[in-house]
Amino acid sequence: MSEDQGFKRINFFKGFVTTTKDWNDAELYHVEKHKLHNRCFHGAGVVPGYRQELAVHARGRADMSIEIAPGYALDGQGNDMLLYETEIKTINKSDFKLPLTVYVVLKYVEEFTDFIAYKENLDFKGHRRIQEKAVVDLSITEPNILNEVEIARIALTEDAKKITDAKDPLNPGPNEIDLRFVPKAGVVGGYLPMEMITRLRTMLRAQRDSFYRLARDKKVLSANGVALGFMTVDMLLESGTVGPQNIMPLLSNLGSLQWDTVNEIEATKPTLKAMKDFGQFKHSVEVFRDLVDDKALTVDENDLINFDSLDQVIAIQEKSSSPLSSIVGEQIHSEILEEGGESSLSNEWTKIKEMSGDMPEVITIDGQEWTLIDSINVWDKESEQAHAFQVCEARDSWHSRQRLRYPDGVTVEDVGIAHEGGYTSFEIHNVTPNRPVMLMRRMDYARGDNEIEYSVNDARVGICQCTSCDRRFRWRNWPFLIPAEFVTSEVLHVVQKAVTAERDINMFHFWFYQAL
């Protein structure tokens, strides 16, 4: 039975007298369909992410033996090969004519078991089960992927006395374990805890922005590659192709890119190198690279993936964001956290989020006066036209009149607009170039947990995060800082776009302040 002849399932009916061939054909149908699935969807090779991935290591006893860890592989016919326990294989030099290359391979075998004979009728006898096994073998011929999967190779010499792990995995020497030619079966995605996925998303995007600014503002060219690396991993994460089998190697690549940036700063940027925060950043990169060096998550005694090492890796990257931001010379202006959390903006700004009265002409923040330079009254036709205010490419949009309360209990009635998908664009007038602008947006805070991306004069500024929500006191004046380097003209063209899927953006009034 094969796909070339067409698959036939057994069909039972009343009066059907079955034979052993019928029952064996019924079982063979499922076996062959499963093998077809393996061949077409996963290919052949070691399956990443299962147990210890059939890792081959020297035993550390200075002898000719190697250790093969548990794992799972598929051969070219689609056979499942599972090694459940660590196996030790000793290479006997007298079995080979040296020097030559010895291949360590995994083969699929079937073994009849559970034999039974009925004493009432000795013609009725046979094996009740077929045991599927994975056997580790040594070969001197290059492996044929149809029948066996290479898990290591060793170039043995006549004077070999011990087998060791490769000092340089990319260029193993004689009598060292060579893992360069181990094929990998295809695996997509896999389970990562949602809490870690959320942290990964936040970390990847924050680091991407910081390295981009390091390249653009500080002219550290290698930082561009790091930013692209973080962006690529973020895209893979969003596409669902990141799982336990590849997350650590992906992060390891990011660590290598970051180290290139460290080396470039030390070699060409003495001013940045002299900063105290650079030493902290360098140390974080070193620790990060050490943690991801093993390139695989471990499995506990219950065969469950242990995510502790991934948790540590993410924590190190999160910790490195602060010194990196200081090197770049930026405030983390895109992140406004919920009440009670830390914020990159002054606490005075966070208090203004809850201000219920008319916004004043001048606000004093940490001794600095911020002057109201412009405002937009949403759903006021004259105000909208004067500021080229429009909602574009939205899947849906609607106006609403809301009578809501601020946290101080004051009720305010206002009319605004909300939309799903697309973006909002508008202009800010009366701007003094090269001075930061604080954008304040009155919003209905009943449904938070969203991110909005802002661009100014076609340059991406950053992400404004709105975490948490308040269904009782629903008005907030949500701030977003536009740094001075983006304030390049007297009229700023602003685009705000929702990053979070299936979240609408609502707006009822805009105020714009500058520190003049």
C-alpha positions as CSV (number, residue, x, y, z in Angstrom):
1,M,0.0,0.0,0.0
2,S,1.5,3.4,-1.0
3,E,0.5,6.8,-2.3
4,D,1.5,5.6,-5.8
5,Q,-1.1,2.9,-5.8
6,G,-3.7,4.9,-3.9
7,F,-4.6,4.5,-0.2
8,K,-7.4,2.1,0.7
9,R,-9.0,2.1,4.1
10,I,-10.6,-1.0,5.4
11,N,-14.4,-0.9,5.4
12,F,-16.3,-3.1,7.9
13,F,-19.8,-4.3,7.1
14,K,-22.2,-6.9,8.5
15,G,-21.1,-10.3,7.7
16,F,-17.5,-9.3,6.8
17,V,-15.2,-12.1,7.7
18,T,-11.8,-10.6,8.5
19,T,-8.5,-12.2,8.2
20,T,-5.1,-11.4,9.6
21,K,-4.3,-9.6,6.3
22,D,-7.3,-7.3,6.7
23,W,-6.2,-6.3,10.2
24,N,-2.6,-5.8,9.1
25,D,-3.7,-3.8,6.1
26,A,-5.9,-1.6,8.4
27,E,-2.8,-0.9,10.6
28,L,-0.5,-0.4,7.6
29,Y,-2.9,2.2,6.1
30,H,-2.3,4.5,9.2
31,V,1.4,3.8,9.3
32,E,1.9,4.7,5.7
33,K,-0.2,7.9,5.9
34,H,1.7,9.0,8.9
35,K,5.0,8.4,7.1
36,L,3.7,10.3,4.1
37,H,2.9,13.3,6.3
38,N,6.4,13.2,7.9
39,R,8.1,13.1,4.5
40,C,6.0,16.0,3.0
41,F,5.7,18.3,6.0
42,H,8.9,17.7,8.0
43,G,11.5,16.1,5.8
44,A,14.3,14.1,7.3
45,G,16.7,14.8,10.1
46,V,16.9,15.5,13.8
47,V,13.7,17.1,15.2
48,P,14.6,20.4,16.9
49,G,13.2,21.0,20.4
50,Y,12.5,17.4,21.5
51,R,14.4,16.2,24.5
52,Q,18.2,16.9,24.0
53,E,18.0,16.6,20.2
54,L,20.2,13.5,20.0
55,A,23.2,15.7,21.0
56,V,26.5,13.8,20.7
57,H,29.2,14.6,23.3
58,A,32.5,13.1,24.5
59,R,32.1,11.4,27.8
60,G,34.9,13.3,29.6
61,R,36.8,10.1,30.5
62,A,39.6,10.5,28.0
63,D,38.6,7.3,26.1
64,M,37.1,6.3,22.8
65,S,33.5,6.5,23.9
66,I,30.8,9.0,23.1
67,E,27.4,9.8,24.6
68,I,24.2,10.2,22.6
69,A,21.4,12.1,24.4
70,P,17.7,11.3,24.0
71,G,15.9,12.8,21.0
72,Y,13.8,12.3,18.0
73,A,14.6,12.0,14.3
74,L,12.9,11.2,11.0
75,D,14.5,9.2,8.1
76,G,13.8,9.8,4.5
77,Q,11.0,7.3,4.4
78,G,9.2,9.1,7.2
79,N,9.9,6.6,10.0
80,D,9.9,8.0,13.5
81,M,13.1,7.3,15.5
82,L,12.9,8.0,19.2
83,L,15.8,7.5,21.5
84,Y,14.4,7.6,25.0
85,E,17.5,7.2,27.1
86,T,21.1,8.3,26.9
87,E,23.2,5.8,25.0
88,I,26.9,5.2,25.2
89,K,28.8,4.1,22.2
90,T,32.5,2.9,22.3
91,I,34.6,3.1,19.1
92,N,37.0,0.2,18.8
93,K,39.9,1.3,16.6
94,S,40.6,-2.3,15.6
95,D,37.3,-2.5,13.8
96,F,38.5,0.1,11.2
97,K,41.4,0.7,8.9
98,L,42.6,4.1,10.0
99,P,42.7,6.9,9.2
100,L,39.1,7.3,8.1
101,T,35.9,9.1,8.9
102,V,33.4,7.2,11.2
103,Y,29.8,8.3,10.9
104,V,27.5,8.0,13.9
105,V,24.0,7.3,12.6
106,L,20.5,6.6,13.8
107,K,18.6,3.8,12.1
108,Y,14.9,2.7,12.3
109,V,14.3,-1.0,13.0
110,E,11.2,-3.1,13.8
111,E,11.3,-6.0,16.1
112,F,8.5,-8.6,16.6
113,T,7.7,-9.0,20.3
114,D,5.2,-10.5,22.7
115,F,5.2,-14.0,21.2
116,I,2.3,-16.2,22.2
117,A,1.4,-19.8,21.4
118,Y,-1.9,-21.3,22.4
119,K,-1.4,-24.8,23.9
120,E,-4.9,-25.8,22.9
121,N,-3.9,-25.4,19.2
122,L,-0.2,-24.9,18.5
123,D,-1.0,-23.7,15.0
124,F,-2.3,-20.6,16.6
125,K,0.8,-18.6,17.5
126,G,2.6,-15.4,16.6
127,H,3.9,-12.0,17.8
128,R,1.2,-9.7,19.2
129,R,3.3,-6.5,18.9
130,I,5.9,-4.9,16.7
131,Q,8.4,-2.8,18.6
132,E,9.6,0.4,16.8
133,K,13.2,1.2,17.7
134,A,15.9,3.7,17.0
135,V,19.4,2.1,16.9
136,V,22.7,4.0,17.1
137,D,25.2,2.5,14.7
138,L,28.7,3.3,13.4
139,S,29.4,3.4,9.7
140,I,32.3,4.1,7.4
141,T,30.1,5.0,4.4
142,E,28.4,8.3,3.9
143,P,24.9,8.0,5.4
144,N,21.9,7.5,3.1
145,I,19.2,9.7,4.4
146,L,16.5,7.3,3.2
147,N,17.6,4.7,5.8
148,E,19.6,6.5,8.4
149,V,20.2,9.9,9.9
150,E,23.7,11.2,10.7
151,I,24.0,12.6,14.2
152,A,27.8,13.1,14.2
153,R,31.0,12.2,12.4
154,I,34.6,11.8,13.6
155,A,37.7,11.9,11.5
156,L,39.8,9.2,13.3
157,T,43.5,9.0,13.1
158,E,45.8,6.0,13.8
159,D,47.2,7.5,16.9
160,A,43.8,8.4,18.4
161,K,43.6,7.8,22.1
162,K,40.5,9.8,23.0
163,I,37.5,11.5,21.4
164,T,36.7,15.0,22.4
165,D,34.1,17.7,21.7
166,A,35.2,20.2,19.0
167,K,37.1,23.2,20.3
168,D,35.8,25.1,17.2
169,P,32.4,23.7,16.2
170,L,32.7,25.3,12.8
171,N,36.1,23.7,12.1
172,P,36.5,20.4,14.1
173,G,39.9,18.8,14.2
174,P,40.9,15.1,14.0
175,N,39.3,12.9,16.7
176,E,36.9,15.7,17.5
177,I,33.1,15.3,17.3
178,D,31.9,17.0,14.1
179,L,28.2,18.1,14.2
180,R,28.2,20.3,11.1
181,F,26.5,17.8,8.8
182,V,23.6,16.8,11.1
183,P,20.4,17.4,9.1
184,K,17.4,19.1,10.8
185,A,13.8,18.1,10.2
186,G,11.4,20.9,9.5
187,V,9.5,22.3,12.5
188,V,7.4,25.5,12.6
189,G,6.5,27.3,15.8
190,G,5.9,25.6,19.1
191,Y,4.7,26.6,22.5
192,L,6.1,29.6,24.3
193,P,4.3,30.9,27.4
194,M,2.2,34.0,26.5
195,E,3.8,36.0,29.3
196,M,7.2,35.5,27.7
197,I,5.9,36.2,24.2
198,T,4.6,39.5,25.5
199,R,7.9,40.4,27.1
200,L,9.8,39.3,24.0
201,R,7.6,41.6,21.8
202,T,8.2,44.6,24.1
203,M,11.9,43.9,24.5
204,L,12.5,43.4,20.7
205,R,10.7,46.6,19.7
206,A,12.4,48.7,22.4
207,Q,15.9,47.4,21.5
208,R,15.2,47.8,17.8
209,D,14.4,51.5,18.2
210,S,17.4,52.1,20.5
211,F,19.9,50.5,18.1
212,Y,18.3,52.3,15.1
213,R,18.9,55.6,16.9
214,L,22.4,54.6,17.9
215,A,23.1,54.1,14.2
216,R,21.4,57.2,13.0
217,D,22.3,59.7,15.7
218,K,25.7,58.4,16.9
219,K,26.9,57.0,13.5
220,V,27.6,53.5,14.9
221,L,27.2,51.7,11.6
222,S,27.0,48.1,13.0
223,A,24.0,49.1,15.2
224,N,21.9,49.2,12.0
225,G,22.5,45.5,11.6
226,V,21.4,44.9,15.2
227,A,18.2,46.9,14.7
228,L,17.5,44.8,11.6
229,G,18.2,41.6,13.6
230,F,15.7,42.6,16.3
231,M,13.1,43.5,13.6
232,T,13.6,40.2,11.9
233,V,13.1,38.2,15.1
234,D,10.0,40.3,15.9
235,M,8.6,39.5,12.5
236,L,9.3,35.8,13.0
237,L,7.6,36.0,16.4
238,E,4.5,37.6,14.9
239,S,4.4,35.0,12.1
240,G,4.3,32.2,14.6
241,T,7.5,30.5,13.5
242,V,9.4,31.0,16.8
243,G,9.3,28.1,19.3
244,P,11.4,26.3,21.9
245,Q,13.5,24.7,19.1
246,N,14.8,28.0,17.7
247,I,14.4,30.8,20.1
248,M,17.8,30.5,21.8
249,P,19.7,30.3,18.5
250,L,17.9,33.4,17.2
251,L,18.7,35.3,20.4
252,S,22.3,34.0,20.1
253,N,22.6,35.6,16.7
254,L,21.3,38.9,18.2
255,G,24.0,38.6,20.9
256,S,26.7,38.3,18.2
257,L,25.4,41.4,16.4
258,Q,25.4,43.4,19.6
259,W,29.0,42.3,20.3
260,D,29.9,43.8,16.9
261,T,28.5,47.1,18.1
262,V,30.4,46.9,21.3
263,N,33.7,46.3,19.3
264,E,32.9,49.2,17.0
265,I,32.3,51.7,19.8
266,E,35.5,50.6,21.6
267,A,37.5,51.0,18.3
268,T,36.0,54.2,16.8
269,K,33.9,56.0,19.4
270,P,36.1,57.1,22.3
271,T,33.4,59.5,23.6
272,L,30.8,56.8,23.9
273,K,33.3,54.3,25.2
274,A,34.2,56.7,28.1
275,M,30.6,56.8,29.3
276,K,29.8,55.0,32.5
277,D,26.7,53.4,30.9
278,F,28.8,51.9,28.1
279,G,30.5,49.6,30.6
280,Q,27.1,48.5,31.9
281,F,25.9,47.9,28.4
282,K,28.9,45.9,27.5
283,H,28.6,43.7,30.6
284,S,25.0,43.0,29.8
285,V,25.9,41.9,26.3
286,E,28.6,39.6,27.7
287,V,26.2,38.0,30.2
288,F,23.5,37.7,27.5
289,R,25.9,35.9,25.2
290,D,27.0,33.5,27.9
291,L,23.4,32.6,28.8
292,V,22.4,31.8,25.2
293,D,25.6,29.9,24.5
294,D,24.0,26.5,24.9
295,K,21.5,27.4,22.2
296,A,18.7,25.1,23.6
297,L,16.2,25.0,26.3
298,T,16.4,22.1,28.8
299,V,13.8,19.5,29.6
300,D,13.0,18.6,33.2
301,E,12.4,15.2,34.7
302,N,8.8,15.2,33.5
303,D,9.9,15.9,29.9
304,L,8.5,19.4,30.1
305,I,10.4,22.3,28.7
306,N,12.1,24.4,31.3
307,F,11.8,28.1,30.4
308,D,13.9,29.4,33.3
309,S,16.9,30.1,31.0
310,L,14.8,32.0,28.5
311,D,13.4,34.1,31.4
312,Q,16.9,35.0,32.4
313,V,17.9,35.9,28.9
314,I,14.9,38.2,28.4
315,A,15.6,39.8,31.8
316,I,19.2,40.6,30.8
317,Q,18.0,42.2,27.6
318,E,15.4,44.2,29.5
319,K,18.1,45.4,31.9
320,S,20.4,46.5,29.1
321,S,17.8,48.8,27.6
322,S,18.5,51.5,30.3
323,P,22.2,52.0,29.8
324,L,21.7,51.7,26.0
325,S,19.1,54.5,26.1
326,S,21.6,56.7,28.1
327,I,24.3,56.1,25.4
328,V,21.9,57.1,22.7
329,G,20.9,60.1,24.7
330,E,17.2,59.5,24.5
331,Q,14.4,59.3,27.0
332,I,12.2,56.3,26.4
333,H,9.5,58.7,25.3
334,S,7.3,56.2,23.7
335,E,6.4,54.3,26.9
336,I,3.8,55.7,29.3
337,L,3.0,53.2,32.0
338,E,-0.1,52.7,34.0
339,E,-0.5,54.4,37.4
340,G,1.7,53.0,40.0
341,G,4.4,51.9,37.5
342,E,7.6,53.6,36.5
343,S,7.5,56.1,33.7
344,S,10.2,57.7,31.6
345,L,8.3,61.0,31.7
346,S,8.2,63.2,34.8
347,N,5.6,62.3,37.3
348,E,4.2,65.8,36.7
349,W,3.2,64.8,33.2
350,T,1.4,61.7,34.5
351,K,-0.6,63.8,36.9
352,I,-1.7,66.0,34.0
353,K,-3.3,62.8,32.5
354,E,-6.0,63.1,35.1
355,M,-6.5,66.9,34.9
356,S,-10.2,67.5,34.5
357,G,-10.4,71.3,33.9
358,D,-9.4,73.4,30.9
359,M,-5.8,72.8,29.9
360,P,-3.8,75.8,31.0
361,E,-1.8,78.1,28.7
362,V,1.4,77.3,30.6
363,I,2.3,74.1,32.5
364,T,5.4,74.0,34.8
365,I,7.1,70.7,34.8
366,D,10.2,70.2,37.0
367,G,10.8,73.9,36.8
368,Q,10.5,74.1,33.0
369,E,7.6,76.0,31.5
370,W,5.7,74.4,28.7
371,T,3.5,76.7,26.6
372,L,0.3,75.7,24.8
373,I,1.1,76.3,21.1
374,D,-1.9,74.7,19.4
375,S,-5.0,72.5,19.9
376,I,-7.5,70.6,17.9
377,N,-11.1,70.3,18.9
378,V,-12.2,67.0,17.3
379,W,-15.5,67.0,15.5
380,D,-15.3,70.8,15.2
381,K,-15.4,71.3,11.4
382,E,-13.5,74.6,11.5
383,S,-10.8,73.2,13.8
384,E,-10.4,70.0,11.9
385,Q,-10.1,71.8,8.5
386,A,-7.5,74.2,9.9
387,H,-5.3,71.3,11.0
388,A,-5.9,69.1,7.9
389,F,-7.4,66.5,10.4
390,Q,-8.6,63.3,8.7
391,V,-9.0,59.6,9.2
392,C,-7.7,57.5,6.3
393,E,-8.1,53.9,5.2
394,A,-10.1,52.9,8.3
395,R,-12.0,49.6,8.3
396,D,-14.6,51.4,10.3
397,S,-15.0,54.8,12.0
398,W,-17.7,56.5,14.1
399,H,-18.4,59.6,16.1
400,S,-19.6,59.6,19.6
401,R,-20.7,62.0,22.3
402,Q,-19.4,60.9,25.7
403,R,-20.3,62.2,29.2
404,L,-17.6,60.7,31.3
405,R,-15.7,61.4,34.5
406,Y,-12.0,62.0,35.3
407,P,-10.4,60.3,38.3
408,D,-11.1,63.4,40.4
409,G,-14.8,62.8,39.9
410,V,-15.5,65.8,37.6
411,T,-17.8,64.9,34.7
412,V,-16.9,66.3,31.2
413,E,-19.0,66.0,28.0
414,D,-17.2,65.9,24.7
415,V,-17.6,64.7,21.1
416,G,-14.9,62.7,19.3
417,I,-14.1,60.1,16.7
418,A,-12.9,56.5,16.8
419,H,-11.7,54.2,14.1
420,E,-10.4,50.7,13.5
421,G,-7.5,50.2,11.1
422,G,-6.1,52.9,9.0
423,Y,-4.6,56.0,10.5
424,T,-5.2,59.6,11.6
425,S,-3.2,62.5,10.2
426,F,-3.2,66.1,11.3
427,E,-1.0,69.2,11.5
428,I,0.5,71.0,14.5
429,H,0.9,74.8,13.9
430,N,2.9,77.5,15.7
431,V,5.9,75.2,16.2
432,T,9.4,76.4,17.2
433,P,11.8,74.0,15.4
434,N,14.4,72.0,17.5
435,R,12.3,72.1,20.6
436,P,10.4,69.1,22.0
437,V,6.7,68.9,21.6
438,M,4.3,67.3,24.1
439,L,1.2,65.9,22.4
440,M,-1.8,65.4,24.8
441,R,-4.8,63.5,23.6
442,R,-8.1,63.3,25.5
443,M,-9.2,59.7,25.2
444,D,-11.8,57.3,26.6
445,Y,-9.7,55.0,28.8
446,A,-12.3,52.2,29.1
447,R,-10.4,50.0,26.8
448,G,-6.6,50.3,27.1
449,D,-3.9,47.8,26.4
450,N,-3.0,49.3,23.1
451,E,0.0,50.8,21.2
452,I,0.0,53.7,18.8
453,E,2.8,54.5,16.5
454,Y,3.5,58.2,15.8
455,S,5.4,59.6,12.7
456,V,6.2,63.2,12.3
457,N,7.1,64.7,8.9
458,D,7.4,61.1,7.5
459,A,9.9,60.1,10.2
460,R,8.9,57.4,12.6
461,V,9.1,58.8,16.2
462,G,8.1,55.8,18.3
463,I,5.4,53.9,20.0
464,C,3.0,55.3,22.6
465,Q,1.9,52.5,25.0
466,C,-1.4,52.6,26.9
467,T,-1.4,49.9,29.5
468,S,-4.4,48.9,31.7
469,C,-7.8,50.7,31.6
470,D,-10.4,52.3,33.8
471,R,-14.0,51.6,33.3
472,R,-15.2,53.9,36.1
473,F,-13.2,57.1,35.5
474,R,-12.8,56.9,31.8
475,W,-11.3,60.3,30.7
476,R,-7.5,60.6,30.4
477,N,-5.3,63.2,28.7
478,W,-2.7,60.8,27.3
479,P,0.8,62.3,26.6
480,F,3.4,61.5,24.0
481,L,6.7,63.3,23.7
482,I,8.0,64.2,20.3
483,P,11.8,64.8,20.8
484,A,13.5,67.9,19.5
485,E,15.3,66.1,16.7
486,F,11.9,65.3,15.0
487,V,10.7,68.9,15.4
488,T,12.2,70.2,12.1
489,S,9.6,72.8,10.9
490,E,7.1,75.3,12.0
491,V,4.2,73.0,10.9
492,L,4.5,69.4,11.8
493,H,2.6,66.7,9.8
494,V,1.7,64.0,12.3
495,V,0.4,60.4,11.6
496,Q,-0.9,58.2,14.4
497,K,-1.6,54.6,13.7
498,A,-2.7,51.7,15.9
499,V,-0.1,49.0,16.2
500,T,-2.2,46.6,18.4
501,A,-4.5,44.5,16.3
502,E,-8.3,44.8,16.8
503,R,-8.0,48.0,18.9
504,D,-9.7,51.2,17.9
505,I,-8.2,54.6,18.4
506,N,-10.4,57.2,20.0
507,M,-9.7,61.0,20.3
508,F,-11.8,63.9,21.6
509,H,-9.3,66.7,21.9
510,F,-5.6,67.4,21.2
511,W,-3.4,69.9,23.0
512,F,0.2,70.6,22.0
513,Y,2.9,72.1,24.3
514,Q,6.4,73.2,23.8
515,A,9.2,74.1,26.2
516,L,10.2,77.5,24.8
